[in-house]
Amino acid sequence: MAGMRLLILGGTSFVGRAIVADALQSGAEVTLFGRGKTGADLFPDVPRRIGDRDSGDYAALQDGSWDAVVDVSGYVPRHVRQAMETLDDRVDRYLFISSHAVYVDEAGPGNDESTPRRPPERDTEKLDQDTYGRCKVACEDDVVGRYGSRATIVRSGKVAGPHDTQDTFTYWVRRAACGGRVALPGEPEQPVQVIDVRDLARLVVQLLFDERGGAFNAVGPAQPSTLAELIHTCAAAAGTQVELVPIPADTVPRLFPLVRPAWSTQQRSADKARGAGLPATPLHTTAADVLAWDRLRGQPPLRCGLSPADEEKLLREHSGSR
């Protein structure tokens, strides 16, 4: 790994940050490309190329060559197309961070990388629940179409860990740490798959080192978990105890943290990725590390879930729902 030259498109926010940290620890030579607005104080010794994918400004990448590029910030086909046109064969491998949202909802438990994907979407850059996965499909197709066997696709599931910007796992970590009765607007037995961001980063760097092409499901944890088990694990990591109180799903926002009606989307196989080097950080460790990080940053308001007042109100209204 020492001496491998990596270009990271978006390497200072959560997933990209973890990939950069792992790559540097592995001895790679890293160059960052981004707007320079997020994490400006991170990785002070790493060269930065400043540009803007939304506006199509790739001027900073007109020169230089790398062994591989990791595309963390490509969400729509235009992003990927312009990056590939700029870099062309000045990168030997293109690794694209995709999502399990590319798969059709009808896939059954244990589905793998051969599962049918959604139709590609190229006519919009508005990302929502319907278009996000389809845009990622189009991005995947374009990367494979241009780089062939030199294309690597990593389809991540729900990612958790310190520095998470989405708060969905952090919500349960923080809530479980408070202990007591916990409102659960979902089925306790719902399967959940949460991958530690550091495991995802390790897989990405290992795939590059091994020059592996193809698609890989990056999901976890290694041991199957239900939503109830996840919340209890978060409580155990905090040294608390919780009592889960089921409440009607229609009493909360439609997309509640980790609650999903389509259970099969939470039961994907990671066998191929495990065989390629995906580690398996215990869920308890991930929860403990997120709790420590959340406390260190002062536990700011979360972007999802219930406020303490709203949860208490729901618990009073549905105290008989056991």
C-alpha positions in Angstrom: 0.0 0.0 0.0 2.9 2.3 0.7 3.3 4.8 -2.1 -0.1 4.2 -3.8 -1.3 7.5 -5.1 -5.0 8.1 -4.3 -7.3 10.9 -5.4 -10.4 11.3 -3.1 -13.3 13.2 -4.6 -14.9 14.4 -1.3 -12.7 13.3 1.6 -13.5 15.5 4.6 -17.1 14.5 5.6 -17.8 11.2 7.4 -17.3 8.4 4.8 -14.7 10.3 2.9 -12.9 11.3 6.1 -12.7 7.7 7.3 -11.4 6.6 3.9 -8.7 9.2 3.9 -7.7 8.3 7.5 -7.4 4.6 6.6 -5.5 5.3 3.4 -3.0 7.5 5.2 -2.5 5.0 8.0 -1.8 2.4 5.2 0.9 4.5 3.8 -0.9 5.8 0.7 -0.2 9.2 -0.8 -3.5 11.1 -0.8 -4.8 14.1 -2.7 -8.1 15.7 -1.8 -10.6 17.3 -4.2 -13.5 19.4 -3.0 -14.8 22.8 -2.3 -12.6 23.4 0.7 -15.5 24.3 2.9 -16.0 21.2 5.0 -13.3 20.0 7.3 -10.8 22.6 6.3 -8.7 21.9 9.4 -8.5 18.1 8.7 -5.4 16.4 7.2 -3.2 19.5 7.1 -0.4 17.7 5.4 -2.5 16.3 2.5 -2.5 18.2 -0.8 -5.9 19.8 -1.8 -7.3 20.6 -5.2 -10.2 23.0 -4.9 -13.2 22.7 -7.2 -16.9 22.4 -7.3 -18.8 19.4 -8.8 -22.1 21.1 -8.8 -20.9 23.9 -11.0 -18.6 21.6 -13.0 -15.4 23.2 -11.9 -12.7 20.5 -12.4 -9.9 22.9 -13.5 -7.8 21.9 -10.5 -7.6 18.3 -11.8 -6.3 19.1 -15.3 -2.9 17.8 -14.4 -1.5 14.9 -12.3 -2.0 11.2 -12.3 -3.1 8.7 -9.7 -3.2 4.9 -9.2 -6.9 5.2 -8.2 -9.7 7.7 -7.6 -12.3 7.2 -4.9 -15.5 9.0 -5.8 -17.3 9.7 -2.5 -19.2 12.8 -3.6 -20.8 11.6 -6.9 -24.6 11.5 -6.7 -25.8 12.2 -10.2 -24.5 11.1 -13.6 -23.2 14.5 -14.5 -20.8 14.5 -11.5 -19.4 11.2 -12.5 -19.3 11.9 -16.3 -17.4 15.2 -15.8 -14.9 13.7 -13.4 -14.2 10.8 -15.8 -13.8 13.2 -18.8 -11.4 15.3 -16.8 -9.3 12.4 -15.4 -9.6 9.9 -18.3 -6.6 7.5 -18.2 -4.7 9.6 -15.7 -6.2 7.3 -13.0 -5.7 3.5 -13.3 -8.8 2.6 -11.3 -12.1 4.3 -10.5 -13.8 3.3 -7.2 -17.3 4.6 -6.9 -19.1 4.7 -3.6 -22.7 3.7 -4.4 -25.6 2.6 -2.2 -27.9 -0.4 -1.5 -30.6 2.0 -2.7 -29.7 0.8 -6.3 -31.5 -2.5 -5.7 -35.2 -3.1 -6.3 -37.4 -3.3 -3.2 -38.7 -6.8 -4.1 -35.3 -8.5 -3.3 -35.6 -11.2 -0.7 -33.5 -11.9 2.4 -29.9 -12.7 1.7 -29.8 -11.0 -1.6 -26.4 -10.3 -3.1 -24.7 -8.2 -5.7 -26.5 -10.0 -8.5 -29.9 -8.7 -7.3 -31.7 -6.7 -10.0 -31.2 -2.9 -9.7 -33.7 -0.1 -10.3 -33.9 1.5 -13.8 -31.2 4.2 -14.2 -32.2 7.9 -14.0 -30.4 10.5 -16.1 -33.0 13.2 -16.6 -33.0 14.8 -13.1 -30.6 15.9 -10.5 -33.3 16.3 -7.8 -32.6 13.6 -5.3 -35.4 12.0 -3.3 -36.5 8.6 -2.1 -37.4 7.7 -5.7 -34.6 9.1 -7.7 -31.6 8.7 -5.4 -31.0 5.0 -6.0 -31.8 5.3 -9.7 -29.3 8.1 -10.2 -26.7 5.9 -8.4 -27.5 3.1 -10.9 -26.8 5.4 -13.8 -23.5 6.5 -12.1 -22.5 2.9 -11.7 -23.2 2.1 -15.3 -21.2 5.0 -16.5 -18.1 4.1 -14.4 -18.2 0.5 -15.6 -18.9 1.6 -19.1 -15.7 3.7 -19.2 -13.3 1.8 -17.0 -14.5 -1.8 -17.4 -12.5 -4.2 -15.3 -10.8 -1.2 -13.7 -14.1 -0.1 -12.2 -14.9 -0.9 -8.5 -18.3 -0.3 -7.1 -18.9 -0.3 -3.3 -22.6 -0.4 -2.4 -22.8 0.7 1.2 -25.8 0.1 3.5 -26.6 2.3 6.5 -23.3 3.7 7.7 -22.7 4.6 11.3 -19.8 5.8 13.4 -18.2 9.0 14.8 -18.6 12.1 12.7 -21.9 10.8 11.2 -23.7 13.7 9.5 -27.1 12.0 9.2 -27.8 11.3 12.9 -30.0 8.2 12.3 -27.8 5.8 14.3 -26.7 8.6 16.7 -30.4 9.2 17.6 -30.7 5.6 19.0 -27.3 5.8 20.7 -28.2 9.1 22.5 -31.8 8.0 23.3 -30.7 4.6 24.7 -28.1 6.4 26.8 -30.9 8.2 28.6 -32.5 4.9 29.6 -36.1 4.3 30.6 -39.2 3.9 28.4 -38.3 4.3 24.7 -41.0 5.0 22.0 -40.5 2.6 19.1 -42.6 3.5 16.0 -41.6 0.2 14.2 -41.5 -3.5 14.7 -39.0 -4.6 17.3 -38.1 -7.7 15.2 -37.3 -5.7 12.1 -33.8 -6.7 10.9 -31.3 -3.8 10.7 -27.9 -3.6 9.0 -25.5 -1.0 10.2 -21.9 -0.9 9.0 -19.2 0.9 10.9 -17.7 3.7 8.8 -14.2 2.5 9.6 -15.0 -1.0 8.3 -16.3 0.6 5.1 -13.1 2.6 4.8 -10.9 -0.5 5.3 -12.8 -2.4 2.6 -12.3 0.5 0.1 -8.6 0.8 0.7 -8.1 -3.0 0.6 -10.0 -3.3 -2.7 -7.7 -0.6 -4.2 -4.6 -2.3 -2.9 -5.7 -5.7 -4.3 -6.9 -4.0 -7.6 -10.3 -5.8 -7.3 -13.0 -4.8 -9.8 -16.7 -5.5 -9.6 -19.4 -4.6 -7.1 -19.4 -5.3 -3.4 -22.1 -4.9 -0.8 -20.7 -3.1 2.3 -23.2 -4.0 5.0 -23.1 -5.0 8.6 -22.9 -5.9 11.4 -21.4 -9.4 10.9 -24.0 -10.9 13.3 -27.7 -10.3 12.3 -29.5 -7.8 14.5 -33.0 -6.6 15.0 -34.1 -3.1 15.7 -34.8 -4.0 19.3 -31.4 -5.7 19.7 -29.7 -2.6 18.3 -31.4 -0.3 20.8 -30.6 -2.6 23.7 -27.0 -2.8 22.5 -26.8 1.0 22.5 -28.1 1.0 26.0 -25.6 -1.6 27.1 -22.8 0.5 25.6 -24.0 3.4 27.8 -24.6 1.3 30.9 -28.3 1.9 30.9 -31.5 -0.1 30.6 -34.4 0.6 28.3 -38.0 -0.6 27.9 -39.3 -0.5 24.4 -42.8 0.8 23.9 -44.3 0.2 20.5 -46.3 3.1 19.1 -48.2 3.5 15.8 -45.9 4.3 12.9 -48.3 6.9 11.6 -47.8 9.1 14.7 -44.2 10.0 13.6 -42.5 11.3 10.5 -42.5 8.8 7.6 -38.8 8.2 7.6 -37.9 7.5 11.2 -34.3 6.6 12.1 -33.6 3.0 11.0 -37.3 2.1 10.8 -38.2 0.6 7.4 -41.3 -1.2 6.3 -39.5 -3.2 3.6 -37.5 -5.6 5.8 -35.8 -7.4 2.9 -33.7 -4.2 2.2 -32.1 -4.8 5.6 -31.0 -8.4 4.9 -28.4 -8.2 2.2 -25.4 -10.5 1.9 -21.9 -9.2 2.6 -20.2 -12.5 1.8 -18.4 -11.2 -1.2 -17.1 -8.1 0.7 -16.1 -10.1 3.7 -14.1 -12.3 1.4 -12.4 -9.2 0.0 -11.4 -7.9 3.5 -14.4 -6.2 5.0 -13.9 -6.2 8.8 -16.6 -6.7 11.4 -16.5 -4.1 14.2 -19.0 -5.3 16.9 -22.1 -3.2 17.1 -21.4 -2.5 20.8 -18.1 -0.9 19.9 -19.6 1.3 17.2 -22.3 2.4 19.7 -19.8 3.2 22.4 -17.6 5.1 20.1 -20.5 7.1 18.7 -21.7 7.9 22.2 -18.2 9.1 23.2 -18.0 11.3 20.1 -21.5 12.7 20.5 -20.7 13.7 24.1 -17.4 15.2 23.2 -19.1 17.5 20.6 -21.6 18.6 23.2 -24.7 16.6 21.9 -26.1 19.3 19.6 -29.7 19.0 18.4 -30.3 16.0 16.0 -31.8 16.3 12.6 -34.1 13.4 13.0 -36.1 11.4 15.5 -38.3 12.7 18.4 -37.5 15.5 20.8 -37.8 14.5 24.5 -41.0 16.4 24.9 -42.6 14.8 21.8 -41.6 11.4 22.8 -43.0 11.8 26.3 -46.3 13.0 24.8 -46.5 9.9 22.6 -45.6 7.6 25.5 -48.5 9.0 27.5 -50.9 8.7 24.6 -49.9 5.1 23.9 -49.0 3.8 27.3 -51.1 0.7 26.7 -49.4 -0.3 23.5 -47.2 -3.1 24.7 
